[in-house]
């Protein structure tokens, strides 16, 4: 069964450093998303992406964040200058809306630890 | 911002019995609702969904009920199995395709053998 994959599974970085989180969405999906979950809190929407541009972004997704689909398979989230509060699980998701609905399929996540 | 609420943090049921997980929402614009299951160190796994034009959707042991007037939905698992032990998230979406999901805090379900 096709699945969303994410790398790395765990990333440790120092405050102020840039990180790139990588995702390979399900191959025939058209919509791509990033969410994050800070320990003990809800899963929160960051950004959605369709047709090579951002569709929607949350207040969390400020100028320090960017997304890119550099080729036909990868979808990346870049944090330019990490802060301690960026420590969280980051989930990539994708969807292929059809007549059935708009279910989003999630990857296993990348645990980002900022020290 | 608690547009999707899962007020019970945990639920424990005996194997073979019914598990009922509840979810409330406040945003009238939500028109699609989903349940996800999550194991530790894994991403949320899609379980079942329901459109606001329906009041029930069933898939095997899982049934979701939607009461729009009460802004309430529930997930029924019958019969419950030990492998169902996980965190269950209710999520909601508005305005169709490419819409963000708004999640509840989740309910930890424990199914006792």
Contacts between the chains, C-beta under 8 A, distances in Angstrom:
chain1	res1	chain2	res2	distance
A	4	B	43	7.4
A	6	B	43	7.9
A	31	B	97	6.9
A	31	B	98	4.8
A	33	B	100	7.2
A	33	B	101	8.0
A	35	B	101	7.6
A	41	B	105	7.7
A	42	B	103	5.1
A	42	B	104	7.0
A	42	B	105	5.4
A	42	B	106	7.7
A	43	B	44	6.9
A	43	B	89	6.7
A	43	B	91	7.9
A	43	B	101	7.8
A	43	B	103	4.3
A	44	B	103	7.5
A	45	B	100	4.0
A	45	B	101	6.5
A	45	B	102	7.1
A	48	B	98	5.6
A	48	B	99	7.8
A	48	B	100	6.0
A	50	B	98	5.4
A	55	B	98	5.2
A	56	B	98	7.5
A	56	B	99	7.8
A	56	B	100	6.0
A	58	B	100	7.5
A	91	B	43	5.2
A	91	B	44	7.1
A	93	B	43	8.0
A	95	B	97	7.7
A	95	B	98	7.6
A	97	B	96	7.4
A	97	B	97	3.8
A	97	B	98	7.2
A	101	B	32	6.5
A	101	B	49	5.2
A	101	B	51	6.8
A	102	B	32	5.9
A	102	B	93	6.0
A	102	B	96	6.5
A	102	B	97	5.5
A	102	B	98	7.6
A	102	B	99	6.5
A	103	B	34	6.3
A	103	B	46	5.0
A	103	B	49	5.7
A	104	B	34	7.9
A	104	B	46	7.2
A	104	B	101	6.1
A	105	B	46	6.0
A	106	B	36	7.5
A	106	B	43	3.7
A	106	B	44	4.7
A	106	B	45	7.2
A	106	B	46	7.7
A	107	B	43	5.2
A	108	B	41	7.6
A	108	B	42	5.4
A	108	B	43	4.7
A	109	B	41	7.9
A	109	B	42	7.4
A	109	B	43	5.0
